[in-house]
Amino acid sequence: MSDEDSYLWLEDVSGEDALAWVRERNAETVDALTGEPGFKVLEQEMREVLDDDGRIPHVVRRGRHLYNFWQDADHVRGLWRRTTLEEYRTDRPAWEVLLDLDALAEAEEEKWAWAGSRVLAPEHRHALVLLSRDGADACVVREFDLETLEFVADGFTVAEAKTRIGWIDHDRVWIGTDFGAGSMSTSGYPLQVRRWRRGTPLEDAELVYEGRPGDLSASGWHDDTPGFERDFVHRQIDFWNQELFLLPEDASGAPVKIDVPDDASASVHREWLTVTTKTPWLGHPAGSLLAFDFTAFLAGARQAEVLFTPDERTALAGYSWTRNHLILGTRADVSSSLELLTPGAGADGWQRAPLPGVPQLSTASVTCTDPDVSDEYFHLVTGFLQPSTLYRGTAGSEDDSEPVKQSPALFDAAGLTVSQFFATSADGTRIPYFVVGPEERSGPGPTLLYGYGGFEISMVPSYSAVTGRAWLARGGTYVVAGIRGGHEYGPAWHRAALGANRIRAYEDFAAVARDLVSRDITTPAQLGIEGGSNGGLLMGAMLTREPELFGAVVAHVPLLDMLRFHKLLAGASWIAEYGDPDDPADRPHLEDISPYHRIRTDGPAYPPLLLLTSTRDDRVHPGHARKMAARLREAGHPVFFHEHIGGGHAGATDHRQTAFNEALVHTFLWERLTPSN
């Protein structure tokens, strides 16, 4: 196979020729799809769903206030705001607006997008606000006064970069940013951890730790829990291996490595060290959650409290601390359960009790706790046909959690049902998938299959008013596949599709597609597929490996050139997931799974493809989608391409862009999967 690439010029993100090509392709796609009957109606419906005032305003507790970021029709870029619990419990809370991004963008003539904040406890007066230019991962940082509601004139300010920053105290922060040559990894993330004092030049910030040149990133943070104040440094070796260090109180002392396996995840809360294993350790299987007395562990003790042990059907979904308790989330065949665990001593050990109210085939997750202060928690329960409900409770209380917010039902679910099936992959592995569609079927119909299959990301039930309104309400069936590469069944499920085994994820997805046809749910001509980022790579793989299985394909912000991904933006950070194209041992399998290099002019016809990307995506380079579209066009295959100038890796920064994208996607799919309608 030739290494020559005649479309390298399309990797010039803002090059004049490349952008001229983008404008031409955009115009073709807009002309072809937005003129379809019903496009404007569907776009307006998507906007109504996205802007609906009844959506749950998700919050984070900071002191006496609950903070929220909100976008709607009148606040396109959004409002950072806060309220009290008493107000939040009401149907229409009174919100105090802290920062209006629309007003800021207009005043500064910059397309600001919200990228988060860091609020200094316990006073909660000073914040570090992160602002992205049009949705990019790189941000500027500015200090904000939550009393005067103004940016601090001489406060902490950092120029645009993929910065890591967090408070130590009022006058100091941990900072990792672009300090010049050698300070950033090849993926564009900080390698230096510095302690920066207020009023001093950023370049003079004290260097405390520096990762190695081949590392992915490094970061520092301060634990301000009263009575447990301490500082940590985190070294991210690659995407799946890391080291955690405790910094000594004596600045002249060496960092103390927390002696857990590099592929394990470790965190510290008060007196407890919790460790999630990826491989067997201390006699416990991969996927276990273990707890240790932190002081004893540092002294050499290795006696663990076992908080969770996986089995073939059940995996750890996550955990969250309150001040005195731990909320444990697990999934059995991708359906959620929550338990409340209470540390104990002596023969009784840790106590546990179920948190009720989680239906079958649904997802429950903790959205907020305030672990330094109280046992309050918020958790969300959602399902494909079940509008999300947000509950608030107090861990350890005899009172049940209370529903404080519920999303409205934004599409008609009458006559619809949710089922779970299992397909058999090429190697005999049982692959779970959910089917959402008509309870009574008269035969196969238009079906949209979604998948991801990578980076330990699980595909779980959730309520999507966009999918409901744009697809289910029109008679379509929606399917979500839990293929290998994700975390549906724990670490082994992910490892099964790592590196040279990535093909297992593609075999799993194809097996689900065939199972849908064998169950008479759909036909290949009526089956569309959709995925984004790594899921976009999955879509490219299906297009070029199994084109006869599908009637249409949609790929958002995709990876597609697997021989150059490591040279483009953050791509080097994913070598641990896919392999290294520069390593002779890895290159053959990467060449084999690279959709850009598998395009053929002979064999079965390719189904039509819609590619969506963003010029401002500084994570997955837009060149992937651009080059794929160009080569497919050259080979005579049907392809549509659209690139927003803004949007970042999300593909959109506001509801207007999102509504347009969704209308584009569902118009493309519906017209091609239901040609007789």
QUIPE-V177362 format. One record per residue. N is the residue number from 0. RES is the residue in one small letter. SS is DSSP state (hx for helix, st for strand, lp for the rest). PHI is phi in radians with two decimals (999 if undefined). OMEGA is omega in whole degrees, -180 to 180 (none if undefined). Layout:
n=(N;N)
res=(RES;RES)
ss=(SS;SS)
phi=(PHI;PHI)
omega=(OMEGA;OMEGA)
//
This chain:
n=(0;1;2;3;4;5;6;7;8;9;10;11;12;13;14;15;16;17;18;19;20;21;22;23;24;25;26;27;28;29;30;31;32;33;34;35;36;37;38;39;40;41;42;43;44;45;46;47;48;49;50;51;52;53;54;55;56;57;58;59;60;61;62;63;64;65;66;67;68;69;70;71;72;73;74;75;76;77;78;79;80;81;82;83;84;85;86;87;88;89;90;91;92;93;94;95;96;97;98;99;100;101;102;103;104;105;106;107;108;109;110;111;112;113;114;115;116;117;118;119;120;121;122;123;124;125;126;127;128;129;130;131;132;133;134;135;136;137;138;139;140;141;142;143;144;145;146;147;148;149;150;151;152;153;154;155;156;157;158;159;160;161;162;163;164;165;166;167;168;169;170;171;172;173;174;175;176;177;178;179;180;181;182;183;184;185;186;187;188;189;190;191;192;193;194;195;196;197;198;199;200;201;202;203;204;205;206;207;208;209;210;211;212;213;214;215;216;217;218;219;220;221;222;223;224;225;226;227;228;229;230;231;232;233;234;235;236;237;238;239;240;241;242;243;244;245;246;247;248;249;250;251;252;253;254;255;256;257;258;259;260;261;262;263;264;265;266;267;268;269;270;271;272;273;274;275;276;277;278;279;280;281;282;283;284;285;286;287;288;289;290;291;292;293;294;295;296;297;298;299;300;301;302;303;304;305;306;307;308;309;310;311;312;313;314;315;316;317;318;319;320;321;322;323;324;325;326;327;328;329;330;331;332;333;334;335;336;337;338;339;340;341;342;343;344;345;346;347;348;349;350;351;352;353;354;355;356;357;358;359;360;361;362;363;364;365;366;367;368;369;370;371;372;373;374;375;376;377;378;379;380;381;382;383;384;385;386;387;388;389;390;391;392;393;394;395;396;397;398;399;400;401;402;403;404;405;406;407;408;409;410;411;412;413;414;415;416;417;418;419;420;421;422;423;424;425;426;427;428;429;430;431;432;433;434;435;436;437;438;439;440;441;442;443;444;445;446;447;448;449;450;451;452;453;454;455;456;457;458;459;460;461;462;463;464;465;466;467;468;469;470;471;472;473;474;475;476;477;478;479;480;481;482;483;484;485;486;487;488;489;490;491;492;493;494;495;496;497;498;499;500;501;502;503;504;505;506;507;508;509;510;511;512;513;514;515;516;517;518;519;520;521;522;523;524;525;526;527;528;529;530;531;532;533;534;535;536;537;538;539;540;541;542;543;544;545;546;547;548;549;550;551;552;553;554;555;556;557;558;559;560;561;562;563;564;565;566;567;568;569;570;571;572;573;574;575;576;577;578;579;580;581;582;583;584;585;586;587;588;589;590;591;592;593;594;595;596;597;598;599;600;601;602;603;604;605;606;607;608;609;610;611;612;613;614;615;616;617;618;619;620;621;622;623;624;625;626;627;628;629;630;631;632;633;634;635;636;637;638;639;640;641;642;643;644;645;646;647;648;649;650;651;652;653;654;655;656;657;658;659;660;661;662;663;664;665;666;667;668;669;670;671;672;673;674;675;676)
res=(m;s;d;e;d;s;y;l;w;l;e;d;v;s;g;e;d;a;l;a;w;v;r;e;r;n;a;e;t;v;d;a;l;t;g;e;p;g;f;k;v;l;e;q;e;m;r;e;v;l;d;d;d;g;r;i;p;h;v;v;r;r;g;r;h;l;y;n;f;w;q;d;a;d;h;v;r;g;l;w;r;r;t;t;l;e;e;y;r;t;d;r;p;a;w;e;v;l;l;d;l;d;a;l;a;e;a;e;e;e;k;w;a;w;a;g;s;r;v;l;a;p;e;h;r;h;a;l;v;l;l;s;r;d;g;a;d;a;c;v;v;r;e;f;d;l;e;t;l;e;f;v;a;d;g;f;t;v;a;e;a;k;t;r;i;g;w;i;d;h;d;r;v;w;i;g;t;d;f;g;a;g;s;m;s;t;s;g;y;p;l;q;v;r;r;w;r;r;g;t;p;l;e;d;a;e;l;v;y;e;g;r;p;g;d;l;s;a;s;g;w;h;d;d;t;p;g;f;e;r;d;f;v;h;r;q;i;d;f;w;n;q;e;l;f;l;l;p;e;d;a;s;g;a;p;v;k;i;d;v;p;d;d;a;s;a;s;v;h;r;e;w;l;t;v;t;t;k;t;p;w;l;g;h;p;a;g;s;l;l;a;f;d;f;t;a;f;l;a;g;a;r;q;a;e;v;l;f;t;p;d;e;r;t;a;l;a;g;y;s;w;t;r;n;h;l;i;l;g;t;r;a;d;v;s;s;s;l;e;l;l;t;p;g;a;g;a;d;g;w;q;r;a;p;l;p;g;v;p;q;l;s;t;a;s;v;t;c;t;d;p;d;v;s;d;e;y;f;h;l;v;t;g;f;l;q;p;s;t;l;y;r;g;t;a;g;s;e;d;d;s;e;p;v;k;q;s;p;a;l;f;d;a;a;g;l;t;v;s;q;f;f;a;t;s;a;d;g;t;r;i;p;y;f;v;v;g;p;e;e;r;s;g;p;g;p;t;l;l;y;g;y;g;g;f;e;i;s;m;v;p;s;y;s;a;v;t;g;r;a;w;l;a;r;g;g;t;y;v;v;a;g;i;r;g;g;h;e;y;g;p;a;w;h;r;a;a;l;g;a;n;r;i;r;a;y;e;d;f;a;a;v;a;r;d;l;v;s;r;d;i;t;t;p;a;q;l;g;i;e;g;g;s;n;g;g;l;l;m;g;a;m;l;t;r;e;p;e;l;f;g;a;v;v;a;h;v;p;l;l;d;m;l;r;f;h;k;l;l;a;g;a;s;w;i;a;e;y;g;d;p;d;d;p;a;d;r;p;h;l;e;d;i;s;p;y;h;r;i;r;t;d;g;p;a;y;p;p;l;l;l;l;t;s;t;r;d;d;r;v;h;p;g;h;a;r;k;m;a;a;r;l;r;e;a;g;h;p;v;f;f;h;e;h;i;g;g;g;h;a;g;a;t;d;h;r;q;t;a;f;n;e;a;l;v;h;t;f;l;w;e;r;l;t;p;s;n)
ss=(lp;lp;lp;lp;lp;lp;lp;hx;hx;hx;hx;lp;lp;lp;lp;hx;hx;hx;hx;hx;hx;hx;hx;hx;hx;hx;hx;hx;hx;hx;hx;hx;hx;lp;lp;lp;lp;lp;hx;hx;hx;hx;hx;hx;hx;hx;hx;hx;hx;hx;hx;lp;lp;lp;lp;lp;lp;lp;lp;st;st;st;lp;lp;st;st;st;st;st;st;st;st;lp;lp;st;st;st;st;st;st;st;st;st;lp;hx;hx;hx;hx;lp;lp;lp;lp;lp;lp;lp;st;st;st;st;st;hx;hx;hx;hx;hx;hx;hx;hx;lp;lp;lp;st;st;st;st;st;st;st;st;lp;lp;lp;lp;lp;lp;st;st;st;st;st;st;st;st;lp;lp;lp;lp;lp;st;st;st;st;st;st;st;lp;lp;lp;lp;st;st;lp;lp;lp;lp;lp;st;st;st;st;st;lp;lp;st;st;st;st;st;st;lp;lp;st;st;st;st;st;lp;lp;lp;lp;lp;lp;lp;st;lp;lp;lp;lp;lp;st;lp;st;st;st;st;st;st;lp;lp;lp;lp;hx;hx;hx;lp;st;st;st;st;st;lp;lp;lp;lp;lp;lp;st;st;st;st;st;st;st;lp;lp;lp;lp;lp;lp;st;st;st;st;st;st;st;st;st;lp;lp;st;st;st;st;st;st;st;lp;lp;lp;lp;lp;lp;lp;lp;st;st;lp;lp;lp;lp;lp;lp;lp;st;st;st;st;st;lp;lp;st;st;st;st;st;lp;lp;lp;lp;st;lp;lp;st;lp;lp;lp;lp;st;st;st;st;st;hx;hx;hx;hx;hx;lp;lp;lp;lp;lp;lp;st;st;st;st;lp;lp;lp;lp;lp;st;st;st;st;st;st;st;st;lp;lp;lp;st;st;st;st;st;st;st;st;lp;lp;st;st;st;st;st;st;st;st;lp;lp;lp;lp;lp;lp;lp;lp;st;st;st;st;st;lp;lp;lp;lp;lp;lp;lp;st;st;st;st;st;st;st;lp;lp;lp;lp;lp;lp;st;st;st;st;st;st;st;st;lp;lp;st;st;st;st;st;st;st;st;st;lp;lp;lp;lp;lp;lp;lp;st;st;st;st;st;lp;lp;lp;lp;lp;lp;lp;lp;lp;st;st;st;st;st;st;st;st;st;lp;lp;lp;lp;lp;st;st;st;st;st;st;st;st;st;lp;lp;lp;lp;lp;lp;lp;lp;st;st;st;st;lp;lp;lp;lp;lp;lp;lp;lp;lp;lp;lp;lp;lp;lp;hx;hx;hx;hx;hx;hx;lp;hx;hx;hx;lp;lp;st;st;st;st;st;lp;lp;lp;lp;lp;lp;lp;lp;lp;hx;hx;hx;hx;hx;lp;lp;lp;hx;hx;hx;lp;hx;hx;hx;hx;hx;hx;hx;hx;hx;hx;hx;hx;hx;hx;hx;hx;lp;lp;lp;lp;lp;hx;hx;hx;st;st;st;st;st;st;lp;hx;hx;hx;hx;hx;hx;hx;hx;hx;hx;hx;hx;lp;hx;hx;hx;lp;lp;st;st;st;st;st;lp;lp;lp;lp;lp;lp;lp;lp;hx;hx;hx;lp;hx;hx;hx;hx;hx;hx;hx;hx;hx;hx;lp;lp;lp;lp;lp;hx;hx;hx;hx;hx;hx;hx;hx;hx;hx;lp;hx;hx;hx;hx;lp;lp;lp;lp;lp;lp;lp;lp;lp;st;st;st;st;st;st;st;lp;lp;lp;lp;lp;lp;lp;lp;hx;hx;hx;hx;hx;hx;hx;hx;hx;hx;hx;hx;hx;lp;lp;lp;st;st;st;st;st;st;lp;lp;lp;hx;hx;hx;lp;lp;lp;lp;hx;hx;hx;hx;hx;hx;hx;hx;hx;hx;hx;hx;hx;hx;hx;hx;hx;hx;hx;lp;lp;lp;lp)
phi=(999;-1.29;-1.50;-1.17;-2.24;-1.33;-1.98;-1.01;-1.09;-1.32;-1.40;-1.31;-0.90;-1.97;-1.13;-1.07;-1.16;-1.12;-1.23;-1.11;-1.08;-1.04;-1.08;-1.13;-1.16;-0.99;-1.09;-1.09;-1.19;-1.06;-1.09;-1.33;-1.90;-1.36;-1.52;-1.11;-0.99;1.58;-1.03;-1.11;-1.13;-1.14;-1.04;-1.17;-1.09;-1.10;-1.14;-1.08;-1.11;-1.20;-1.58;-0.96;-1.21;-1.45;-1.00;-1.25;-1.45;-1.20;-2.26;-2.18;-1.38;-2.41;1.18;-1.45;-1.91;-1.88;-1.77;-2.60;-1.97;-2.38;-2.20;-2.69;-1.09;-1.57;-2.30;-1.12;-1.50;2.02;-2.11;-1.64;-2.59;-2.63;-2.65;-1.74;-1.07;-1.04;-1.20;-1.06;-1.19;-1.40;-1.17;-2.30;-1.10;-1.51;-1.87;-1.63;-1.38;-1.67;-2.60;-1.74;-1.22;-1.13;-1.16;-1.13;-1.09;-1.18;-1.16;-1.77;0.92;-2.42;-1.45;-1.24;-2.18;-1.24;-2.24;2.00;-2.63;-2.23;-1.81;-1.39;-1.53;-1.63;-1.30;0.99;-1.79;-1.89;-2.32;-1.76;-1.75;-1.85;-2.13;-1.85;-1.43;1.07;1.67;-1.19;-1.20;-1.14;-2.36;-1.72;-2.11;-2.41;-1.39;-2.25;-1.69;-1.43;-1.73;-1.48;1.01;-2.42;-1.19;-1.36;-0.97;-1.95;-1.45;-1.16;-2.41;-2.30;-1.21;-1.05;-3.00;-1.48;-1.41;-1.94;-2.59;-2.83;-1.20;-1.80;-2.71;-1.00;-1.88;-2.46;-2.37;-1.50;-2.44;-2.34;-2.73;-1.44;-1.71;1.92;-0.91;1.49;-1.56;-2.14;-1.33;-1.12;-1.54;1.61;-1.94;-1.12;-1.87;-1.78;-2.01;-2.18;-1.84;-1.94;-1.72;-0.92;1.47;-1.89;-1.07;-1.00;-1.16;-1.64;-1.02;-1.21;-1.36;-1.85;-2.68;-2.44;-1.23;-1.42;-0.97;-1.52;-1.23;-1.44;-2.95;-2.55;-2.69;-2.22;-2.69;-1.92;-1.60;-1.77;-1.03;-0.96;1.54;-2.31;-1.10;-2.92;-2.21;-2.25;-2.17;-2.06;-1.84;-1.66;-1.21;-2.57;-1.09;-2.08;-2.31;-2.74;-2.35;-2.07;-2.14;-1.63;-1.49;-1.25;-1.10;-1.39;-1.04;-1.45;-1.39;-1.49;-1.02;-1.80;-1.28;-1.33;-1.44;-2.11;-1.02;-1.10;-1.59;-1.59;-1.85;-2.21;-2.58;-2.17;-2.29;0.90;-1.59;-1.93;-1.81;-1.95;-2.31;-1.82;-1.60;-1.87;-2.34;-1.00;-2.69;0.93;1.47;-1.87;-1.27;-1.00;1.59;-1.42;-2.03;-2.10;-2.20;-2.30;-1.16;-1.11;-1.10;-1.14;-1.09;-1.09;-1.48;2.00;-1.21;-2.32;-1.46;-1.76;-1.53;-1.54;-1.61;-2.74;-2.19;-1.33;-2.34;-1.10;-1.89;-2.15;-2.33;-1.23;-1.73;2.69;-2.65;-2.47;-1.54;-1.72;-1.09;-2.13;-2.43;-2.20;-1.73;-1.82;-1.92;-2.28;-2.33;-1.93;0.84;1.25;-1.88;-1.50;-2.46;-2.17;-2.28;-1.84;-1.93;-2.17;-1.03;-2.53;-2.02;1.35;-1.16;-1.26;1.06;-1.24;-1.78;-2.45;-2.60;-1.23;-1.67;-1.35;1.60;-1.99;-1.19;-1.11;0.95;-2.40;-2.20;-2.14;-2.60;-1.37;-1.82;-2.82;-2.41;-2.22;-1.16;-1.39;-2.06;-2.56;-1.78;-1.15;-2.57;-2.06;-2.41;-1.93;-2.12;-2.57;-2.67;-1.02;-1.97;-2.00;-0.92;-1.07;-2.15;-1.79;-1.92;-2.17;-2.55;-2.14;-1.04;1.57;-1.40;-1.38;-1.38;-1.24;-1.14;-1.87;-1.26;-1.89;-2.59;-2.44;-1.22;-1.27;-1.39;-1.76;-2.61;-1.40;-1.68;-1.07;1.45;-1.78;-2.53;-2.04;-2.29;-2.08;-2.23;-2.33;-1.71;-1.85;-1.36;-1.03;-1.69;1.59;-1.25;-1.50;-1.95;-1.39;-2.67;-1.83;-2.12;-2.08;-3.14;-1.04;-1.21;-1.91;-1.89;-1.71;2.62;-1.14;-2.57;-1.07;-2.38;-2.01;-1.89;-1.97;-2.70;-2.39;1.27;-3.03;0.96;1.06;-1.65;-1.60;-1.63;-2.19;-1.08;-2.78;-1.51;-2.17;-1.16;-1.11;-1.10;-1.08;-1.32;-1.43;-2.17;-1.16;-1.16;-1.63;1.80;-1.41;-1.94;-2.04;-2.27;-2.14;-1.81;-1.75;-1.34;-1.15;1.84;-1.50;-2.20;-0.98;-2.16;1.61;-1.03;-1.15;-1.14;-1.26;-1.07;-1.08;-2.10;-1.36;0.90;-1.12;-1.63;-0.97;-1.02;-1.06;-1.09;-1.25;-1.13;-1.09;-1.13;-1.11;-1.12;-1.11;-1.02;-1.18;-1.16;-1.07;-1.22;-1.15;-1.51;1.14;-1.39;-2.71;-2.22;-0.96;-1.18;-1.79;-1.79;-1.83;-2.29;-2.57;-2.92;-2.35;1.09;-1.04;-1.16;-1.20;-1.08;-0.99;-1.13;-1.09;-1.12;-1.14;-1.03;-1.64;-1.81;-2.32;-1.10;-1.28;-1.47;-2.34;-1.76;-2.89;-2.37;-2.19;-2.22;-1.74;0.53;-1.53;-1.49;-2.51;-1.72;-1.53;-1.76;-2.26;-0.99;-1.30;-1.73;-2.01;0.89;-1.44;-1.01;-1.05;-1.21;-1.78;-1.04;-1.15;-1.50;-1.84;2.07;-1.93;-1.04;-1.50;-1.65;-0.97;-1.29;-1.68;-1.00;-1.03;-1.28;-1.20;-1.09;-1.21;-1.70;-1.35;-1.01;-1.06;-1.71;-1.77;-1.06;-2.20;-1.79;-1.86;1.45;-1.05;-1.15;-1.41;-1.21;-1.07;-2.14;-1.99;-1.90;-2.18;-2.61;-2.47;-1.06;-1.58;-1.32;-1.77;-1.90;-1.75;-1.03;-1.10;-1.02;-1.00;-1.21;-1.02;-1.15;-1.08;-1.08;-1.11;-1.23;-1.13;-1.06;-1.06;-1.46;1.48;-1.57;-1.29;-2.56;-2.02;-2.40;-2.50;-2.24;-1.28;-1.13;-1.79;2.10;1.09;-1.24;-1.29;1.46;-2.85;-1.91;-2.50;-1.20;-1.12;-1.12;-1.10;-1.08;-1.09;-1.03;-1.16;-1.13;-1.08;-1.09;-1.35;-1.16;-0.98;-1.17;-1.12;-1.16;-1.58;-1.68;-2.30;-1.10;-1.47;-1.33)
omega=(-179;176;-178;-178;-176;-178;177;-179;178;174;176;-167;-176;179;-176;-179;-179;-179;175;176;179;-179;178;180;178;-178;179;-179;178;179;-175;-171;-175;176;179;178;176;-178;-177;178;-180;178;179;177;179;179;178;179;-176;-177;-173;-177;-178;177;178;173;-176;-170;172;180;173;-176;-178;-176;170;-175;-177;170;-168;174;174;-175;-178;-178;-170;180;168;179;166;-170;179;177;176;178;-179;178;-176;180;-178;-179;-179;-177;171;-177;171;-180;-180;-177;179;-177;177;179;179;-180;179;-177;-176;180;-180;-178;-177;171;-178;179;174;-179;173;-177;-175;175;1;-177;-180;176;-174;-179;168;-177;179;-178;-179;174;174;170;180;175;177;-175;163;-180;176;176;-175;179;-176;173;179;-177;178;172;-178;-172;-178;-176;178;180;-178;179;-174;176;173;-170;168;-176;178;-178;162;173;-175;-173;-178;174;165;-175;168;-178;-178;178;-179;-174;176;-176;-179;179;178;176;177;-179;-176;173;-179;174;-177;176;-173;-179;179;175;179;179;-180;-177;179;-179;-175;177;-178;-177;177;176;180;-175;-178;-179;177;-178;172;-179;177;175;-178;173;-176;178;-179;-180;-179;-177;-179;-178;-178;169;-180;175;177;-176;171;-173;-173;179;-172;174;178;-179;170;179;-179;177;176;-175;-179;-179;-179;175;-179;-180;174;-166;174;179;-178;-180;177;175;-177;174;-176;175;-179;-177;-171;167;177;-175;173;-174;174;177;-179;-178;179;179;-180;-175;174;-180;178;170;-176;176;179;167;-170;-179;179;179;179;180;176;180;-179;178;-174;163;-177;-178;177;173;-177;168;-174;-176;-169;-179;175;177;-180;177;-180;176;156;-177;-172;-175;176;177;-175;176;177;176;174;-173;172;172;-168;166;176;175;175;180;-179;-180;178;180;175;-174;-177;179;-179;177;180;178;-180;168;-173;172;178;-178;174;178;178;-179;175;-179;176;-178;-178;166;176;-164;179;-168;-169;177;175;173;170;174;-174;175;-176;176;-175;-179;-174;179;-175;175;178;-180;173;178;175;-179;-179;179;177;-180;176;175;-177;173;-179;178;174;176;176;173;-172;168;-177;-179;179;179;179;180;177;177;173;177;178;175;178;-178;-174;-179;177;-179;-179;-173;-178;171;180;176;178;-178;-175;178;178;-179;175;-178;-179;-178;-179;-173;177;-178;-178;178;179;171;177;169;178;179;-177;174;-171;178;174;-178;176;178;178;178;180;-177;-173;-173;-174;-177;179;177;179;175;-178;-175;177;-176;179;-173;180;-169;174;-177;-176;179;172;-173;-178;179;176;-176;-178;-179;178;171;-176;179;-179;-179;179;178;-179;176;179;-177;177;179;177;179;-180;180;177;179;-178;178;178;177;-179;173;178;-179;-178;-175;174;180;-175;175;-178;178;172;174;173;172;175;180;178;178;180;180;-173;-178;-173;-173;-177;-178;-167;179;179;-176;176;179;178;176;-169;159;-179;177;-174;173;179;-176;-176;180;-172;175;-175;-172;-178;-179;-176;179;180;178;-171;-170;-175;180;179;178;-179;179;-177;-171;-179;-178;177;175;-178;-178;-176;-179;-178;-178;180;-178;-179;176;178;178;-178;177;176;171;178;-177;171;179;176;179;-178;176;-177;174;179;173;173;-173;178;177;178;-178;-180;-176;179;180;-179;-178;176;177;180;-179;177;179;-178;-178;173;-176;173;-179;171;175;177;174;-180;-176;176;-180;180;178;-179;-176;179;179;-179;179;178;180;-178;177;178;-178;-173;171;178;-177;-174;-179;-177;-179;177;-173;-179;-177;none)
//
